[in-house]
Structures are given as C-alpha cells and as structure tokens.
C-alpha cells in the first residue's frame, strides 16, 4: 500500500511540474466591419474572419465584434487608432480603429480556437484534399 501511495504522489508531482502556466496573448480586429484579424500570424494575407462555410463575417457595429470575440474567450482591452492623410487633399484625413483583445492560453495552438479565417479554411481544405 505504501508503494502505491508513493507512486501516486510521485505521479502527481510530475503532473503538477509539467502543467503549463497560462500566459496572455493578444489579437486585433480591424477593417471597415471589423472582419480582419491579426493575432501575430506570419502572413496577414487572407486573414478575413469566415464562418465554417467560408462566408466572410461582417459586423454591423463595434459591439457585434466585441460580442463575437467575447463568446470565444477573448476580452476587450482597448483600441488602436491609425490616421492617414490623402496625398492630394491634405484636409482629407481618414481614421481607422482596431479593437484589441486578450486571452489566457497555455499552448500556442489555443490562440486560434473558435476562430476561422479564409487562410485557415483554405489550408484545412488542402489538407483534406491531400488525404
């Protein structure tokens, strides 16, 4: 019995020692309808949010985008504004806003849980086509 308790205690210590510590990751939503996501991926090409059928997701308001991300475990932390000026008309200044979100994860694979982009869907289809 003593050996079983010792073995169980040793296994518990190993499990606790190897458990990953949670850390915070960030992403931003931008674009005219907050449908472009940036979570630090290598290529920002084809990073439009899509549903499982590949249809682009567009939000009617900032609140719609915030609710979408919140339902996927992300919390709103702020916004970033970008300003650009028309080269020909110096009075023509446009402002774009990116919403910043944060989430606690324990492995890099978790950053995209619940999120599908055009690029991710394309890669999934290519993988299934190769099988």
C-alpha positions as CSV (number, residue, x, y, z in Angstrom):
1,X,0.0,0.0,0.0
2,X,2.8,2.3,0.9
3,X,4.4,1.8,-2.6
4,X,1.1,2.7,-4.3
5,X,0.8,5.9,-2.3
6,X,4.4,6.8,-3.0
7,X,3.9,6.1,-6.7
8,X,0.7,8.2,-6.8
9,X,2.4,11.1,-5.0
10,X,5.3,10.9,-7.5
11,X,2.9,10.9,-10.5
12,X,1.0,13.9,-9.0
13,X,4.3,15.8,-8.6
14,X,5.3,15.1,-12.2
15,X,1.9,16.2,-13.5
16,X,2.0,19.4,-11.4
17,X,5.5,20.2,-12.6
18,X,4.7,19.8,-16.2
19,X,1.4,21.7,-16.2
20,X,1.8,24.7,-18.4
21,X,1.5,28.2,-16.9
22,X,-1.2,30.3,-18.6
23,X,0.0,33.4,-20.4
24,X,-1.7,36.3,-22.2
25,X,-1.9,36.6,-26.0
26,X,-3.4,39.5,-28.0
27,X,-5.2,40.0,-31.3
28,X,-6.8,42.9,-33.1
29,X,-9.9,43.2,-35.3
30,X,-9.8,45.9,-37.9
31,X,-11.3,46.9,-41.3
32,X,-14.5,48.6,-42.2
33,X,-16.6,46.0,-40.5
34,X,-14.0,44.6,-38.0
35,X,-13.6,41.4,-40.0
36,X,-9.8,41.4,-40.4
37,X,-8.0,39.6,-37.6
38,X,-4.3,39.9,-36.6
39,X,-3.1,37.6,-33.9
40,X,0.6,37.8,-34.9
41,X,0.5,35.3,-37.7
42,X,3.3,35.3,-40.3
43,X,1.1,36.4,-43.2
44,X,-1.8,38.8,-42.8
45,X,-2.9,37.7,-46.3
46,X,-6.4,36.3,-46.3
47,X,-7.0,37.0,-42.6
48,X,-10.7,37.8,-43.0
49,X,-12.9,36.1,-40.5
50,X,-15.2,33.5,-42.0
51,X,-17.8,31.0,-40.8
52,X,-17.4,27.3,-41.2
53,X,-18.9,27.5,-44.7
54,X,-16.3,30.1,-45.8
55,X,-18.6,33.1,-45.9
56,X,-17.0,36.3,-44.6
57,X,-18.2,37.6,-41.2
58,X,-19.1,41.2,-41.1
59,X,-20.2,43.1,-38.0
60,X,-22.8,45.9,-38.1
61,X,-21.2,47.6,-35.1
62,X,-18.2,47.5,-32.7
63,X,-20.5,45.8,-30.1
64,X,-21.2,42.9,-32.6
65,X,-17.4,42.4,-33.0
66,X,-16.9,42.6,-29.2
67,X,-19.6,40.1,-28.5
68,X,-18.3,37.7,-31.2
69,X,-14.8,37.7,-29.6
70,X,-16.1,37.5,-26.1
71,X,-18.1,34.4,-26.9
72,X,-14.7,32.8,-28.0
73,X,-12.9,33.6,-24.7
74,X,-11.4,37.0,-25.6
75,X,-11.7,40.1,-23.5
76,X,-11.6,43.6,-24.9
77,X,-8.6,45.6,-23.7
78,X,-8.6,48.7,-25.8
79,X,-8.3,50.2,-29.3
80,X,-5.6,51.5,-31.6
81,X,-6.4,54.4,-34.0
82,X,-4.5,54.9,-37.3
83,X,-4.6,58.1,-39.2
84,X,-3.8,58.6,-42.9
85,X,-3.8,61.7,-45.0
86,X,-4.7,62.0,-48.7
87,X,-1.6,63.0,-50.6
88,X,-3.6,65.3,-52.9
89,X,-6.1,66.7,-50.4
90,X,-4.3,67.5,-47.1
91,X,-7.7,68.1,-45.4
92,X,-8.8,64.6,-46.2
93,X,-7.8,62.6,-43.2
94,X,-9.2,59.1,-42.5
95,X,-9.1,57.4,-39.2
96,X,-9.3,53.6,-38.7
97,X,-9.8,51.8,-35.4
98,X,-8.5,48.4,-34.5
99,X,-10.1,46.7,-31.4
100,X,-7.6,44.9,-29.2
101,X,-8.5,41.7,-27.3
102,X,-6.6,39.5,-24.9
103,X,-6.9,35.8,-23.9
104,X,-5.2,33.5,-21.4
105,X,-3.8,30.3,-23.1
106,X,-1.5,27.5,-22.1
107,X,-0.3,26.5,-25.5
108,X,0.2,28.3,-28.8
109,X,-2.4,26.2,-30.6
110,X,-5.1,27.7,-28.4
111,X,-4.7,31.2,-29.9
112,X,-7.0,30.3,-32.9
113,X,-9.6,28.2,-31.1
114,X,-13.0,29.3,-32.2
115,X,-11.6,31.5,-35.0
116,X,-11.6,30.7,-38.7
117,X,-10.0,32.8,-41.3
118,X,-10.0,32.4,-45.1
119,X,-6.4,31.3,-45.0
120,X,-7.1,28.7,-42.2
121,X,-10.1,27.3,-44.2
122,X,-8.0,27.1,-47.3
123,X,-5.3,25.2,-45.5
124,X,-7.9,22.8,-44.0
125,X,-9.4,22.1,-47.4
126,X,-5.9,21.5,-48.9
127,X,-5.1,19.0,-46.1
128,X,-8.4,17.1,-46.6
129,X,-7.8,17.1,-50.4
130,X,-4.4,15.6,-49.9
131,X,-5.8,12.7,-47.8
